[in-house]
């Protein structure tokens, strides 16, 4: 079997955890931050897991 290529765009956005789940960051944290509350910015700063429905697609993009 040939090697699988990593999708470089996905590799920059997602990381695999030790348990095999996929971690992602939140959107809406790049600009226009002055109009957002401290609470919302703090919550968006935390990483979260990719949804189960999308996990298989993301894992296929980052095989290693």
CHARMM internal coordinates of N, CA and C (Angstrom, degrees):
IC EDIT
DIST 1 N 1 CA 1.4596
DIST 1 CA 1 C 1.5246
ANGL 1 N 1 CA 1 C 110.05
DIST 1 C 2 N 1.3342
ANGL 1 CA 1 C 2 N 116.91
DIHE 1 N 1 CA 1 C 2 N 138.38
DIST 2 N 2 CA 1.4598
ANGL 1 C 2 N 2 CA 118.63
DIHE 1 CA 1 C 2 N 2 CA 175.75
DIST 2 CA 2 C 1.5280
ANGL 2 N 2 CA 2 C 110.76
DIHE 1 C 2 N 2 CA 2 C -73.33
DIST 2 C 3 N 1.3120
ANGL 2 CA 2 C 3 N 114.75
DIHE 2 N 2 CA 2 C 3 N 159.29
DIST 3 N 3 CA 1.4672
ANGL 2 C 3 N 3 CA 119.45
DIHE 2 CA 2 C 3 N 3 CA 177.66
DIST 3 CA 3 C 1.5247
ANGL 3 N 3 CA 3 C 109.68
DIHE 2 C 3 N 3 CA 3 C -69.64
DIST 3 C 4 N 1.3348
ANGL 3 CA 3 C 4 N 115.58
DIHE 3 N 3 CA 3 C 4 N 150.77
DIST 4 N 4 CA 1.4623
ANGL 3 C 4 N 4 CA 120.89
DIHE 3 CA 3 C 4 N 4 CA 176.13
DIST 4 CA 4 C 1.5187
ANGL 4 N 4 CA 4 C 109.13
DIHE 3 C 4 N 4 CA 4 C -90.58
DIST 4 C 5 N 1.3137
ANGL 4 CA 4 C 5 N 116.36
DIHE 4 N 4 CA 4 C 5 N 140.18
DIST 5 N 5 CA 1.4574
ANGL 4 C 5 N 5 CA 119.94
DIHE 4 CA 4 C 5 N 5 CA 177.61
DIST 5 CA 5 C 1.5191
ANGL 5 N 5 CA 5 C 109.95
DIHE 4 C 5 N 5 CA 5 C -88.34
DIST 5 C 6 N 1.3224
ANGL 5 CA 5 C 6 N 115.76
DIHE 5 N 5 CA 5 C 6 N 138.82
DIST 6 N 6 CA 1.4535
ANGL 5 C 6 N 6 CA 121.89
DIHE 5 CA 5 C 6 N 6 CA 175.76
DIST 6 CA 6 C 1.5200
ANGL 6 N 6 CA 6 C 108.94
DIHE 5 C 6 N 6 CA 6 C -77.30
DIST 6 C 7 N 1.3175
ANGL 6 CA 6 C 7 N 116.64
DIHE 6 N 6 CA 6 C 7 N 135.96
DIST 7 N 7 CA 1.4687
ANGL 6 C 7 N 7 CA 121.59
DIHE 6 CA 6 C 7 N 7 CA 174.00
DIST 7 CA 7 C 1.5251
ANGL 7 N 7 CA 7 C 106.69
DIHE 6 C 7 N 7 CA 7 C -77.17
DIST 7 C 8 N 1.3270
ANGL 7 CA 7 C 8 N 116.99
DIHE 7 N 7 CA 7 C 8 N 109.51
DIST 8 N 8 CA 1.4595
ANGL 7 C 8 N 8 CA 121.72
DIHE 7 CA 7 C 8 N 8 CA -171.41
DIST 8 CA 8 C 1.5254
ANGL 8 N 8 CA 8 C 113.20
DIHE 7 C 8 N 8 CA 8 C -64.17
DIST 8 C 9 N 1.3368
ANGL 8 CA 8 C 9 N 117.37
DIHE 8 N 8 CA 8 C 9 N -32.84
DIST 9 N 9 CA 1.4607
ANGL 8 C 9 N 9 CA 120.34
DIHE 8 CA 8 C 9 N 9 CA 176.95
DIST 9 CA 9 C 1.5200
ANGL 9 N 9 CA 9 C 111.07
DIHE 8 C 9 N 9 CA 9 C -64.90
DIST 9 C 10 N 1.3341
ANGL 9 CA 9 C 10 N 115.93
DIHE 9 N 9 CA 9 C 10 N -40.41
DIST 10 N 10 CA 1.4628
ANGL 9 C 10 N 10 CA 120.74
DIHE 9 CA 9 C 10 N 10 CA 179.29
DIST 10 CA 10 C 1.5301
ANGL 10 N 10 CA 10 C 111.00
DIHE 9 C 10 N 10 CA 10 C -71.82
DIST 10 C 11 N 1.3261
ANGL 10 CA 10 C 11 N 116.86
DIHE 10 N 10 CA 10 C 11 N -36.42
DIST 11 N 11 CA 1.4657
ANGL 10 C 11 N 11 CA 120.99
DIHE 10 CA 10 C 11 N 11 CA -178.83
DIST 11 CA 11 C 1.5274
ANGL 11 N 11 CA 11 C 111.41
DIHE 10 C 11 N 11 CA 11 C -62.39
DIST 11 C 12 N 1.3320
ANGL 11 CA 11 C 12 N 116.69
DIHE 11 N 11 CA 11 C 12 N -30.53
DIST 12 N 12 CA 1.4629
ANGL 11 C 12 N 12 CA 121.05
DIHE 11 CA 11 C 12 N 12 CA 179.37
DIST 12 CA 12 C 1.5283
ANGL 12 N 12 CA 12 C 111.94
DIHE 11 C 12 N 12 CA 12 C -78.34
DIST 12 C 13 N 1.3316
ANGL 12 CA 12 C 13 N 117.19
DIHE 12 N 12 CA 12 C 13 N -19.88
DIST 13 N 13 CA 1.4632
ANGL 12 C 13 N 13 CA 121.22
DIHE 12 CA 12 C 13 N 13 CA -174.82
DIST 13 CA 13 C 1.5220
ANGL 13 N 13 CA 13 C 114.43
DIHE 12 C 13 N 13 CA 13 C -103.65
DIST 13 C 14 N 1.3360
ANGL 13 CA 13 C 14 N 117.24
DIHE 13 N 13 CA 13 C 14 N -26.48
DIST 14 N 14 CA 1.4604
ANGL 13 C 14 N 14 CA 121.26
DIHE 13 CA 13 C 14 N 14 CA -173.82
DIST 14 CA 14 C 1.5151
ANGL 14 N 14 CA 14 C 111.60
DIHE 13 C 14 N 14 CA 14 C -123.46
DIST 14 C 15 N 1.3495
ANGL 14 CA 14 C 15 N 115.88
DIHE 14 N 14 CA 14 C 15 N 150.69
DIST 15 N 15 CA 1.4620
ANGL 14 C 15 N 15 CA 121.43
DIHE 14 CA 14 C 15 N 15 CA 174.96
DIST 15 CA 15 C 1.5205
ANGL 15 N 15 CA 15 C 107.67
DIHE 14 C 15 N 15 CA 15 C -133.89
DIST 15 C 16 N 1.3245
ANGL 15 CA 15 C 16 N 115.95
DIHE 15 N 15 CA 15 C 16 N 142.89
DIST 16 N 16 CA 1.4630
ANGL 15 C 16 N 16 CA 119.60
DIHE 15 CA 15 C 16 N 16 CA 175.86
DIST 16 CA 16 C 1.5203
ANGL 16 N 16 CA 16 C 109.49
DIHE 15 C 16 N 16 CA 16 C -85.08
DIST 16 C 17 N 1.3327
ANGL 16 CA 16 C 17 N 116.48
DIHE 16 N 16 CA 16 C 17 N 141.14
DIST 17 N 17 CA 1.4591
ANGL 16 C 17 N 17 CA 121.00
DIHE 16 CA 16 C 17 N 17 CA 177.08
DIST 17 CA 17 C 1.5260
ANGL 17 N 17 CA 17 C 108.73
DIHE 16 C 17 N 17 CA 17 C -92.06
DIST 17 C 18 N 1.3220
ANGL 17 CA 17 C 18 N 116.57
DIHE 17 N 17 CA 17 C 18 N 171.32
DIST 18 N 18 CA 1.4595
ANGL 17 C 18 N 18 CA 121.37
DIHE 17 CA 17 C 18 N 18 CA -179.34
DIST 18 CA 18 C 1.5264
ANGL 18 N 18 CA 18 C 111.53
DIHE 17 C 18 N 18 CA 18 C -63.26
DIST 18 C 19 N 1.3383
ANGL 18 CA 18 C 19 N 116.73
DIHE 18 N 18 CA 18 C 19 N -31.22
DIST 19 N 19 CA 1.4645
ANGL 18 C 19 N 19 CA 120.47
DIHE 18 CA 18 C 19 N 19 CA -179.11
DIST 19 CA 19 C 1.5243
ANGL 19 N 19 CA 19 C 112.61
DIHE 18 C 19 N 19 CA 19 C -82.80
DIST 19 C 20 N 1.3423
ANGL 19 CA 19 C 20 N 117.07
DIHE 19 N 19 CA 19 C 20 N -5.19
DIST 20 N 20 CA 1.4595
ANGL 19 C 20 N 20 CA 120.19
DIHE 19 CA 19 C 20 N 20 CA 177.82
DIST 20 CA 20 C 1.5141
ANGL 20 N 20 CA 20 C 115.24
DIHE 19 C 20 N 20 CA 20 C 98.94
DIST 20 C 21 N 1.3410
ANGL 20 CA 20 C 21 N 116.79
DIHE 20 N 20 CA 20 C 21 N -3.82
DIST 21 N 21 CA 1.4702
ANGL 20 C 21 N 21 CA 119.67
DIHE 20 CA 20 C 21 N 21 CA 176.25
DIST 21 CA 21 C 1.5347
ANGL 21 N 21 CA 21 C 108.02
DIHE 20 C 21 N 21 CA 21 C -76.44
DIST 21 C 22 N 1.3348
ANGL 21 CA 21 C 22 N 116.47
DIHE 21 N 21 CA 21 C 22 N 172.98
DIST 22 N 22 CA 1.4640
ANGL 21 C 22 N 22 CA 120.94
DIHE 21 CA 21 C 22 N 22 CA -179.14
DIST 22 CA 22 C 1.5184
ANGL 22 N 22 CA 22 C 108.98
DIHE 21 C 22 N 22 CA 22 C -119.28
DIST 22 C 23 N 1.3403
ANGL 22 CA 22 C 23 N 115.48
DIHE 22 N 22 CA 22 C 23 N 128.78
DIST 23 N 23 CA 1.4566
ANGL 22 C 23 N 23 CA 123.04
DIHE 22 CA 22 C 23 N 23 CA -177.48
DIST 23 CA 23 C 1.5199
ANGL 23 N 23 CA 23 C 109.31
DIHE 22 C 23 N 23 CA 23 C -98.30
DIST 23 C 24 N 1.3375
ANGL 23 CA 23 C 24 N 116.31
DIHE 23 N 23 CA 23 C 24 N 145.06
DIST 24 N 24 CA 1.4560
ANGL 23 C 24 N 24 CA 121.17
DIHE 23 CA 23 C 24 N 24 CA 178.68
DIST 24 CA 24 C 1.5188
ANGL 24 N 24 CA 24 C 109.86
DIHE 23 C 24 N 24 CA 24 C -143.31
DIST 24 C 25 N 1.3275
ANGL 24 CA 24 C 25 N 115.59
DIHE 24 N 24 CA 24 C 25 N 160.50
DIST 25 N 25 CA 1.4513
ANGL 24 C 25 N 25 CA 121.20
DIHE 24 CA 24 C 25 N 25 CA 174.59
DIST 25 CA 25 C 1.5217
ANGL 25 N 25 CA 25 C 109.87
DIHE 24 C 25 N 25 CA 25 C -93.19
DIST 25 C 26 N 1.3171
ANGL 25 CA 25 C 26 N 116.32
DIHE 25 N 25 CA 25 C 26 N 175.82
DIST 26 N 26 CA 1.4597
ANGL 25 C 26 N 26 CA 121.48
DIHE 25 CA 25 C 26 N 26 CA 179.13
DIST 26 CA 26 C 1.5250
ANGL 26 N 26 CA 26 C 111.25
DIHE 25 C 26 N 26 CA 26 C -96.34
DIST 26 C 27 N 1.3087
ANGL 26 CA 26 C 27 N 115.19
DIHE 26 N 26 CA 26 C 27 N 154.29
DIST 27 N 27 CA 1.4606
ANGL 26 C 27 N 27 CA 121.91
DIHE 26 CA 26 C 27 N 27 CA 172.52
DIST 27 CA 27 C 1.5360
ANGL 27 N 27 CA 27 C 108.84
DIHE 26 C 27 N 27 CA 27 C -82.73
DIST 27 C 28 N 1.3149
ANGL 27 CA 27 C 28 N 117.28
DIHE 27 N 27 CA 27 C 28 N 178.04
DIST 28 N 28 CA 1.4786
ANGL 27 C 28 N 28 CA 125.14
DIHE 27 CA 27 C 28 N 28 CA 175.55
DIST 28 CA 28 C 1.5327
ANGL 28 N 28 CA 28 C 113.54
DIHE 27 C 28 N 28 CA 28 C 68.50
DIST 28 C 29 N 1.3236
ANGL 28 CA 28 C 29 N 118.11
DIHE 28 N 28 CA 28 C 29 N 29.02
DIST 29 N 29 CA 1.4654
ANGL 28 C 29 N 29 CA 119.56
DIHE 28 CA 28 C 29 N 29 CA 179.28
DIST 29 CA 29 C 1.5301
ANGL 29 N 29 CA 29 C 112.55
DIHE 28 C 29 N 29 CA 29 C -123.84
DIST 29 C 30 N 1.3185
ANGL 29 CA 29 C 30 N 118.22
DIHE 29 N 29 CA 29 C 30 N 16.53
DIST 30 N 30 CA 1.4621
ANGL 29 C 30 N 30 CA 120.40
DIHE 29 CA 29 C 30 N 30 CA -175.62
DIST 30 CA 30 C 1.5257
ANGL 30 N 30 CA 30 C 113.14
DIHE 29 C 30 N 30 CA 30 C -92.09
DIST 30 C 31 N 1.3199
ANGL 30 CA 30 C 31 N 117.09
DIHE 30 N 30 CA 30 C 31 N -42.98
DIST 31 N 31 CA 1.4680
ANGL 30 C 31 N 31 CA 120.25
DIHE 30 CA 30 C 31 N 31 CA -176.68
DIST 31 CA 31 C 1.5132
ANGL 31 N 31 CA 31 C 108.77
DIHE 30 C 31 N 31 CA 31 C -153.65
DIST 31 C 32 N 1.3519
ANGL 31 CA 31 C 32 N 115.89
DIHE 31 N 31 CA 31 C 32 N 177.55
DIST 32 N 32 CA 1.4804
ANGL 31 C 32 N 32 CA 123.31
DIHE 31 CA 31 C 32 N 32 CA -174.73
DIST 32 CA 32 C 1.5301
ANGL 32 N 32 CA 32 C 109.74
DIHE 31 C 32 N 32 CA 32 C 54.63
DIST 32 C 33 N 1.3265
ANGL 32 CA 32 C 33 N 116.54
DIHE 32 N 32 CA 32 C 33 N 49.04
DIST 33 N 33 CA 1.4601
ANGL 32 C 33 N 33 CA 121.06
DIHE 32 CA 32 C 33 N 33 CA -176.77
DIST 33 CA 33 C 1.5272
ANGL 33 N 33 CA 33 C 112.25
DIHE 32 C 33 N 33 CA 33 C -88.04
DIST 33 C 34 N 1.3190
ANGL 33 CA 33 C 34 N 117.16
DIHE 33 N 33 CA 33 C 34 N -17.10
DIST 34 N 34 CA 1.4690
ANGL 33 C 34 N 34 CA 119.73
DIHE 33 CA 33 C 34 N 34 CA -177.12
DIST 34 CA 34 C 1.5223
ANGL 34 N 34 CA 34 C 111.61
DIHE 33 C 34 N 34 CA 34 C -68.28
DIST 34 C 35 N 1.3318
ANGL 34 CA 34 C 35 N 116.49
DIHE 34 N 34 CA 34 C 35 N -28.99
DIST 35 N 35 CA 1.4692
ANGL 34 C 35 N 35 CA 119.48
DIHE 34 CA 34 C 35 N 35 CA -178.72
DIST 35 CA 35 C 1.5307
ANGL 35 N 35 CA 35 C 112.52
DIHE 34 C 35 N 35 CA 35 C -84.43
DIST 35 C 36 N 1.3143
ANGL 35 CA 35 C 36 N 117.46
DIHE 35 N 35 CA 35 C 36 N -7.10
DIST 36 N 36 CA 1.4637
ANGL 35 C 36 N 36 CA 120.84
DIHE 35 CA 35 C 36 N 36 CA -179.97
DIST 36 CA 36 C 1.5288
ANGL 36 N 36 CA 36 C 110.12
DIHE 35 C 36 N 36 CA 36 C -95.32
DIST 36 C 37 N 1.3233
ANGL 36 CA 36 C 37 N 116.26
DIHE 36 N 36 CA 36 C 37 N 147.08
DIST 37 N 37 CA 1.4647
ANGL 36 C 37 N 37 CA 120.15
DIHE 36 CA 36 C 37 N 37 CA -178.90
DIST 37 CA 37 C 1.5236
ANGL 37 N 37 CA 37 C 110.49
DIHE 36 C 37 N 37 CA 37 C -73.75
DIST 37 C 38 N 1.3273
ANGL 37 CA 37 C 38 N 115.72
DIHE 37 N 37 CA 37 C 38 N 158.18
DIST 38 N 38 CA 1.4635
ANGL 37 C 38 N 38 CA 120.63
DIHE 37 CA 37 C 38 N 38 CA 178.11
DIST 38 CA 38 C 1.5276
ANGL 38 N 38 CA 38 C 110.50
DIHE 37 C 38 N 38 CA 38 C -59.07
DIST 38 C 39 N 1.3305
ANGL 38 CA 38 C 39 N 115.02
DIHE 38 N 38 CA 38 C 39 N -39.30
DIST 39 N 39 CA 1.4640
ANGL 38 C 39 N 39 CA 120.66
DIHE 38 CA 38 C 39 N 39 CA -178.42
DIST 39 CA 39 C 1.5347
ANGL 39 N 39 CA 39 C 111.14
DIHE 38 C 39 N 39 CA 39 C -62.28
DIST 39 C 40 N 1.3272
ANGL 39 CA 39 C 40 N 116.51
DIHE 39 N 39 CA 39 C 40 N -45.89
DIST 40 N 40 CA 1.4623
ANGL 39 C 40 N 40 CA 119.57
DIHE 39 CA 39 C 40 N 40 CA -178.57
DIST 40 CA 40 C 1.5245
ANGL 40 N 40 CA 40 C 111.02
DIHE 39 C 40 N 40 CA 40 C -67.19
DIST 40 C 41 N 1.3411
ANGL 40 CA 40 C 41 N 116.93
DIHE 40 N 40 CA 40 C 41 N -39.05
DIST 41 N 41 CA 1.4654
ANGL 40 C 41 N 41 CA 120.43
DIHE 40 CA 40 C 41 N 41 CA 178.64
DIST 41 CA 41 C 1.5220
ANGL 41 N 41 CA 41 C 111.22
DIHE 40 C 41 N 41 CA 41 C -65.21
DIST 41 C 42 N 1.3167
ANGL 41 CA 41 C 42 N 116.29
DIHE 41 N 41 CA 41 C 42 N -38.63
DIST 42 N 42 CA 1.4604
ANGL 41 C 42 N 42 CA 121.17
DIHE 41 CA 41 C 42 N 42 CA 178.85
DIST 42 CA 42 C 1.5313
ANGL 42 N 42 CA 42 C 110.66
DIHE 41 C 42 N 42 CA 42 C -65.01
DIST 42 C 43 N 1.3192
ANGL 42 CA 42 C 43 N 116.61
DIHE 42 N 42 CA 42 C 43 N -40.45
DIST 43 N 43 CA 1.4720
ANGL 42 C 43 N 43 CA 120.58
DIHE 42 CA 42 C 43 N 43 CA 179.45
DIST 43 CA 43 C 1.5261
ANGL 43 N 43 CA 43 C 111.85
DIHE 42 C 43 N 43 CA 43 C -69.60
DIST 43 C 44 N 1.3294
ANGL 43 CA 43 C 44 N 116.10
DIHE 43 N 43 CA 43 C 44 N -37.10
DIST 44 N 44 CA 1.4620
ANGL 43 C 44 N 44 CA 119.97
DIHE 43 CA 43 C 44 N 44 CA 179.66
DIST 44 CA 44 C 1.5261
ANGL 44 N 44 CA 44 C 111.94
DIHE 43 C 44 N 44 CA 44 C -70.87
DIST 44 C 45 N 1.3230
ANGL 44 CA 44 C 45 N 117.18
DIHE 44 N 44 CA 44 C 45 N -21.51
DIST 45 N 45 CA 1.4596
ANGL 44 C 45 N 45 CA 121.79
DIHE 44 CA 44 C 45 N 45 CA -178.54
DIST 45 CA 45 C 1.5263
ANGL 45 N 45 CA 45 C 112.00
DIHE 44 C 45 N 45 CA 45 C -71.32
DIST 45 C 46 N 1.3391
ANGL 45 CA 45 C 46 N 117.19
DIHE 45 N 45 CA 45 C 46 N -25.26
DIST 46 N 46 CA 1.4603
ANGL 45 C 46 N 46 CA 121.37
DIHE 45 CA 45 C 46 N 46 CA -177.72
DIST 46 CA 46 C 1.5227
ANGL 46 N 46 CA 46 C 110.67
DIHE 45 C 46 N 46 CA 46 C -77.92
DIST 46 C 47 N 1.3304
ANGL 46 CA 46 C 47 N 116.02
DIHE 46 N 46 CA 46 C 47 N 143.08
DIST 47 N 47 CA 1.4550
ANGL 46 C 47 N 47 CA 120.25
DIHE 46 CA 46 C 47 N 47 CA 175.68
DIST 47 CA 47 C 1.5234
ANGL 47 N 47 CA 47 C 109.64
DIHE 46 C 47 N 47 CA 47 C -78.81
DIST 47 C 48 N 1.3181
ANGL 47 CA 47 C 48 N 115.65
DIHE 47 N 47 CA 47 C 48 N 156.86
DIST 48 N 48 CA 1.4605
ANGL 47 C 48 N 48 CA 121.05
DIHE 47 CA 47 C 48 N 48 CA 178.43
DIST 48 CA 48 C 1.5212
ANGL 48 N 48 CA 48 C 108.99
DIHE 47 C 48 N 48 CA 48 C -140.82
DIST 48 C 49 N 1.3161
ANGL 48 CA 48 C 49 N 117.21
DIHE 48 N 48 CA 48 C 49 N 175.18
DIST 49 N 49 CA 1.4573
ANGL 48 C 49 N 49 CA 121.63
DIHE 48 CA 48 C 49 N 49 CA -178.61
DIST 49 CA 49 C 1.5309
ANGL 49 N 49 CA 49 C 110.71
DIHE 48 C 49 N 49 CA 49 C -91.46
DIST 49 C 50 N 1.3247
ANGL 49 CA 49 C 50 N 115.01
DIHE 49 N 49 CA 49 C 50 N 150.72
DIST 50 N 50 CA 1.4588
ANGL 49 C 50 N 50 CA 120.93
DIHE 49 CA 49 C 50 N 50 CA 175.07
DIST 50 CA 50 C 1.5272
ANGL 50 N 50 CA 50 C 107.63
DIHE 49 C 50 N 50 CA 50 C -69.65
DIST 50 C 51 N 1.3156
ANGL 50 CA 50 C 51 N 116.70
DIHE 50 N 50 CA 50 C 51 N 144.14
DIST 51 N 51 CA 1.4617
ANGL 50 C 51 N 51 CA 121.58
DIHE 50 CA 50 C 51 N 51 CA -179.60
DIST 51 CA 51 C 1.5297
ANGL 51 N 51 CA 51 C 110.70
DIHE 50 C 51 N 51 CA 51 C -63.25
DIST 51 C 52 N 1.3199
ANGL 51 CA 51 C 52 N 115.91
DIHE 51 N 51 CA 51 C 52 N 148.12
DIST 52 N 52 CA 1.4728
ANGL 51 C 52 N 52 CA 121.58
DIHE 51 CA 51 C 52 N 52 CA -178.76
DIST 52 CA 52 C 1.5332
ANGL 52 N 52 CA 52 C 111.66
DIHE 51 C 52 N 52 CA 52 C -55.38
DIST 52 C 53 N 1.3261
ANGL 52 CA 52 C 53 N 117.37
DIHE 52 N 52 CA 52 C 53 N -37.37
DIST 53 N 53 CA 1.4627
ANGL 52 C 53 N 53 CA 121.84
DIHE 52 CA 52 C 53 N 53 CA -177.93
DIST 53 CA 53 C 1.5218
ANGL 53 N 53 CA 53 C 112.05
DIHE 52 C 53 N 53 CA 53 C -64.36
DIST 53 C 54 N 1.3319
ANGL 53 CA 53 C 54 N 117.80
DIHE 53 N 53 CA 53 C 54 N -30.29
DIST 54 N 54 CA 1.4679
ANGL 53 C 54 N 54 CA 122.16
DIHE 53 CA 53 C 54 N 54 CA -177.16
DIST 54 CA 54 C 1.5196
ANGL 54 N 54 CA 54 C 113.21
DIHE 53 C 54 N 54 CA 54 C -100.47
DIST 54 C 55 N 1.3247
ANGL 54 CA 54 C 55 N 117.00
DIHE 54 N 54 CA 54 C 55 N -9.12
DIST 55 N 55 CA 1.4680
ANGL 54 C 55 N 55 CA 120.78
DIHE 54 CA 54 C 55 N 55 CA -171.90
DIST 55 CA 55 C 1.5312
ANGL 55 N 55 CA 55 C 112.97
DIHE 54 C 55 N 55 CA 55 C -60.56
DIST 55 C 56 N 1.3207
ANGL 55 CA 55 C 56 N 118.12
DIHE 55 N 55 CA 55 C 56 N -41.72
DIST 56 N 56 CA 1.4677
ANGL 55 C 56 N 56 CA 121.50
DIHE 55 CA 55 C 56 N 56 CA -178.00
DIST 56 CA 56 C 1.5252
ANGL 56 N 56 CA 56 C 110.85
DIHE 55 C 56 N 56 CA 56 C -63.11
DIST 56 C 57 N 1.3349
ANGL 56 CA 56 C 57 N 116.76
DIHE 56 N 56 CA 56 C 57 N -41.37
DIST 57 N 57 CA 1.4738
ANGL 56 C 57 N 57 CA 121.07
DIHE 56 CA 56 C 57 N 57 CA 179.71
DIST 57 CA 57 C 1.5247
ANGL 57 N 57 CA 57 C 110.73
DIHE 56 C 57 N 57 CA 57 C -63.48
DIST 57 C 58 N 1.3345
ANGL 57 CA 57 C 58 N 116.10
DIHE 57 N 57 CA 57 C 58 N -44.23
DIST 58 N 58 CA 1.4624
ANGL 57 C 58 N 58 CA 120.81
DIHE 57 CA 57 C 58 N 58 CA -177.81
DIST 58 CA 58 C 1.5201
ANGL 58 N 58 CA 58 C 110.21
DIHE 57 C 58 N 58 CA 58 C -67.37
DIST 58 C 59 N 1.3254
ANGL 58 CA 58 C 59 N 117.08
DIHE 58 N 58 CA 58 C 59 N -41.97
DIST 59 N 59 CA 1.4601
ANGL 58 C 59 N 59 CA 121.23
DIHE 58 CA 58 C 59 N 59 CA 179.93
DIST 59 CA 59 C 1.5288
ANGL 59 N 59 CA 59 C 111.31
DIHE 58 C 59 N 59 CA 59 C -62.30
DIST 59 C 60 N 1.3497
ANGL 59 CA 59 C 60 N 116.70
DIHE 59 N 59 CA 59 C 60 N -34.16
DIST 60 N 60 CA 1.4568
ANGL 59 C 60 N 60 CA 120.43
DIHE 59 CA 59 C 60 N 60 CA 177.89
DIST 60 CA 60 C 1.5252
ANGL 60 N 60 CA 60 C 110.46
DIHE 59 C 60 N 60 CA 60 C -67.85
DIST 60 C 61 N 1.3250
ANGL 60 CA 60 C 61 N 117.06
DIHE 60 N 60 CA 60 C 61 N -30.27
DIST 61 N 61 CA 1.4639
ANGL 60 C 61 N 61 CA 120.91
DIHE 60 CA 60 C 61 N 61 CA 179.91
DIST 61 CA 61 C 1.5205
ANGL 61 N 61 CA 61 C 112.57
DIHE 60 C 61 N 61 CA 61 C -78.28
DIST 61 C 62 N 1.3646
ANGL 61 CA 61 C 62 N 116.96
DIHE 61 N 61 CA 61 C 62 N -27.20
DIST 62 N 62 CA 1.4692
ANGL 61 C 62 N 62 CA 119.96
DIHE 61 CA 61 C 62 N 62 CA 178.32
DIST 62 CA 62 C 1.5304
ANGL 62 N 62 CA 62 C 108.90
DIHE 61 C 62 N 62 CA 62 C -122.18
DIST 62 C 63 N 1.3387
ANGL 62 CA 62 C 63 N 117.27
DIHE 62 N 62 CA 62 C 63 N 76.55
DIST 63 N 63 CA 1.4641
ANGL 62 C 63 N 63 CA 120.19
DIHE 62 CA 62 C 63 N 63 CA -173.47
DIST 63 CA 63 C 1.5250
ANGL 63 N 63 CA 63 C 114.81
DIHE 62 C 63 N 63 CA 63 C -71.51
DIST 63 C 64 N 1.3369
ANGL 63 CA 63 C 64 N 118.61
DIHE 63 N 63 CA 63 C 64 N -21.14
DIST 64 N 64 CA 1.4644
ANGL 63 C 64 N 64 CA 119.71
DIHE 63 CA 63 C 64 N 64 CA -175.09
DIST 64 CA 64 C 1.5175
ANGL 64 N 64 CA 64 C 112.33
DIHE 63 C 64 N 64 CA 64 C -114.92
END
COOR INIT
IC SEED 1 N 1 CA 1 C
IC BUILD
